[in-house]
Amino acid sequence: MKTSQLDSLDPELRAPLEELLETYPGGVYAIADLAERRRIDALHAAQMNESVRAAQTCSTEDIQVPGPAGCAPVPLRIYRPRNLQPAPPAVFFIHGGGMCLGDLDYEHATAVKICEELGVLVVSSGYRKAPEHPHPAQVDDCYAALCWMSDNATSLDFDPERLAIFGGSAGGNLALATALKARDLAGPALAYVMALYPMVDHRHATPSAHQITDIGVWDRKTNIEAWEWFLAGQTPDAYAAPLHAENLAGLPPTFIDVGTADVFRDEDIALAQRLLASGVPTELHVYPGVYHAAEHYAPDAEAARHMWTVRIRALSQALRVQLTPTPIDTSADTDTDTDTNGHHN
């Protein structure tokens, strides 16, 4: 008898997922009509953002900047923390959504968290979506926006030597692809790449790509569909599937994390191994019982709080930011390999 992958989940993370699956059997991403899927996904983001906006202390400004030649402008949202210090570090932020979902509101809560907890400038980039706009529209938009940000470091008032790029899932793919493009074109200098459970392999051939079929968040079927829309019949290049880039050398220090119940688990581990073999300083965390983007579904769970403690600490070290000591989850600050709560990285 086949055991469901749901049985392997952290109980705190499983509860909100089961609640979601009661409303949407198979998950939101199993909804066949993409327009309806986008509507429901946006509704969930809006509900989450209500409480975030009520409590946030950072300011936001929405602008548009020139896109790739001959293409529409790229929408950006600029986050500035309260009491912003002169020439702070900055984070170029790219939202996820499988290349076919999301906008500047999609991961607003995460951008606020990074801005406020680190006290840094955050520039969040939109991009065109598949299937209406297949590859390379997404990375071209992100790279154009990154170049604008770098070119305007003085007016934005951030330190261009402390510029990180951040993204999760499809955003993790685009963070890596944009960093590769910046390397190849001698573009903006990046100090750090943080790619959370990035979507980097189009082949769907790893064990985890076959195992994760019934979690209901981002499973094998959804992933195959998203890649088909994204590639539109193209053979992927390095900017579409970063795992298969011929040369990864010369990328900035890179952080990757992923859960054991994530369809991307094995490709992300393989990517970390390739980065290390290429001489790129790489930090990898693999979290037991964690599914794709679990921290968005259960932000108050112990595992989610631990993951964010590790991420914020890594960003602060990379960007040379002095964090204010906090009593929350201090056990995780002493050892990133194994903490006292039983999480193994």
ChimeraX attribute file (.defattr): number of C-alpha atoms within 10 A of each C-alpha:
attribute: neighborCount
match mode: 1-to-1
recipient: residues
	/A:1	3
	/A:2	4
	/A:3	7
	/A:4	13
	/A:5	17
	/A:6	19
	/A:7	11
	/A:8	15
	/A:9	19
	/A:10	19
	/A:11	13
	/A:12	17
	/A:13	23
	/A:14	21
	/A:15	13
	/A:16	14
	/A:17	19
	/A:18	16
	/A:19	11
	/A:20	17
	/A:21	15
	/A:22	11
	/A:23	10
	/A:24	14
	/A:25	14
	/A:26	18
	/A:27	20
	/A:28	19
	/A:29	23
	/A:30	17
	/A:31	16
	/A:32	10
	/A:33	9
	/A:34	14
	/A:35	11
	/A:36	13
	/A:37	17
	/A:38	18
	/A:39	13
	/A:40	15
	/A:41	17
	/A:42	17
	/A:43	13
	/A:44	12
	/A:45	19
	/A:46	16
	/A:47	10
	/A:48	18
	/A:49	19
	/A:50	11
	/A:51	11
	/A:52	16
	/A:53	14
	/A:54	8
	/A:55	9
	/A:56	16
	/A:57	15
	/A:58	19
	/A:59	14
	/A:60	14
	/A:61	10
	/A:62	12
	/A:63	11
	/A:64	14
	/A:65	16
	/A:66	16
	/A:67	21
	/A:68	17
	/A:69	10
	/A:70	7
	/A:71	11
	/A:72	14
	/A:73	18
	/A:74	19
	/A:75	21
	/A:76	23
	/A:77	20
	/A:78	20
	/A:79	25
	/A:80	23
	/A:81	21
	/A:82	14
	/A:83	9
	/A:84	15
	/A:85	14
	/A:86	9
	/A:87	16
	/A:88	21
	/A:89	25
	/A:90	30
	/A:91	27
	/A:92	24
	/A:93	31
	/A:94	28
	/A:95	29
	/A:96	25
	/A:97	19
	/A:98	25
	/A:99	27
	/A:100	23
	/A:101	21
	/A:102	21
	/A:103	22
	/A:104	18
	/A:105	17
	/A:106	22
	/A:107	23
	/A:108	20
	/A:109	19
	/A:110	15
	/A:111	25
	/A:112	22
	/A:113	16
	/A:114	24
	/A:115	26
	/A:116	21
	/A:117	13
	/A:118	23
	/A:119	24
	/A:120	26
	/A:121	28
	/A:122	28
	/A:123	25
	/A:124	28
	/A:125	25
	/A:126	24
	/A:127	27
	/A:128	24
	/A:129	20
	/A:130	22
	/A:131	17
	/A:132	11
	/A:133	17
	/A:134	20
	/A:135	22
	/A:136	16
	/A:137	19
	/A:138	25
	/A:139	24
	/A:140	22
	/A:141	27
	/A:142	29
	/A:143	25
	/A:144	20
	/A:145	27
	/A:146	24
	/A:147	18
	/A:148	15
	/A:149	22
	/A:150	21
	/A:151	13
	/A:152	13
	/A:153	17
	/A:154	12
	/A:155	8
	/A:156	17
	/A:157	16
	/A:158	23
	/A:159	17
	/A:160	21
	/A:161	16
	/A:162	20
	/A:163	26
	/A:164	26
	/A:165	28
	/A:166	27
	/A:167	24
	/A:168	27
	/A:169	25
	/A:170	25
	/A:171	29
	/A:172	27
	/A:173	30
	/A:174	34
	/A:175	31
	/A:176	32
	/A:177	26
	/A:178	26
	/A:179	27
	/A:180	24
	/A:181	19
	/A:182	18
	/A:183	18
	/A:184	11
	/A:185	9
	/A:186	9
	/A:187	16
	/A:188	21
	/A:189	18
	/A:190	22
	/A:191	20
	/A:192	23
	/A:193	27
	/A:194	28
	/A:195	27
	/A:196	27
	/A:197	29
	/A:198	30
	/A:199	29
	/A:200	26
	/A:201	23
	/A:202	21
	/A:203	11
	/A:204	17
	/A:205	11
	/A:206	15
	/A:207	13
	/A:208	19
	/A:209	22
	/A:210	13
	/A:211	16
	/A:212	24
	/A:213	21
	/A:214	15
	/A:215	25
	/A:216	23
	/A:217	24
	/A:218	25
	/A:219	26
	/A:220	22
	/A:221	16
	/A:222	18
	/A:223	19
	/A:224	15
	/A:225	11
	/A:226	21
	/A:227	26
	/A:228	16
	/A:229	20
	/A:230	26
	/A:231	20
	/A:232	16
	/A:233	10
	/A:234	11
	/A:235	9
	/A:236	19
	/A:237	15
	/A:238	17
	/A:239	24
	/A:240	26
	/A:241	21
	/A:242	26
	/A:243	25
	/A:244	17
	/A:245	18
	/A:246	9
	/A:247	14
	/A:248	22
	/A:249	16
	/A:250	14
	/A:251	24
	/A:252	22
	/A:253	19
	/A:254	24
	/A:255	20
	/A:256	22
	/A:257	23
	/A:258	31
	/A:259	24
	/A:260	20
	/A:261	26
	/A:262	30
	/A:263	29
	/A:264	29
	/A:265	25
	/A:266	20
	/A:267	25
	/A:268	27
	/A:269	18
	/A:270	15
	/A:271	22
	/A:272	23
	/A:273	14
	/A:274	19
	/A:275	22
	/A:276	17
	/A:277	13
	/A:278	14
	/A:279	13
	/A:280	18
	/A:281	15
	/A:282	19
	/A:283	17
	/A:284	19
	/A:285	23
	/A:286	23
	/A:287	23
	/A:288	19
	/A:289	22
	/A:290	23
	/A:291	32
	/A:292	25
	/A:293	20
	/A:294	23
	/A:295	19
	/A:296	15
	/A:297	19
	/A:298	18
	/A:299	15
	/A:300	13
	/A:301	15
	/A:302	16
	/A:303	23
	/A:304	20
	/A:305	16
	/A:306	22
	/A:307	19
	/A:308	15
	/A:309	16
	/A:310	19
	/A:311	19
	/A:312	16
	/A:313	17
	/A:314	18
	/A:315	20
	/A:316	19
	/A:317	12
	/A:318	18
	/A:319	22
	/A:320	12
	/A:321	17
	/A:322	11
	/A:323	13
	/A:324	7
	/A:325	7
	/A:326	7
	/A:327	6
	/A:328	11
	/A:329	15
	/A:330	14
	/A:331	14
	/A:332	19
	/A:333	13
	/A:334	10
	/A:335	12
	/A:336	14
	/A:337	12
	/A:338	13
	/A:339	17
	/A:340	12
	/A:341	12
	/A:342	10
	/A:343	19
	/A:344	13
	/A:345	19
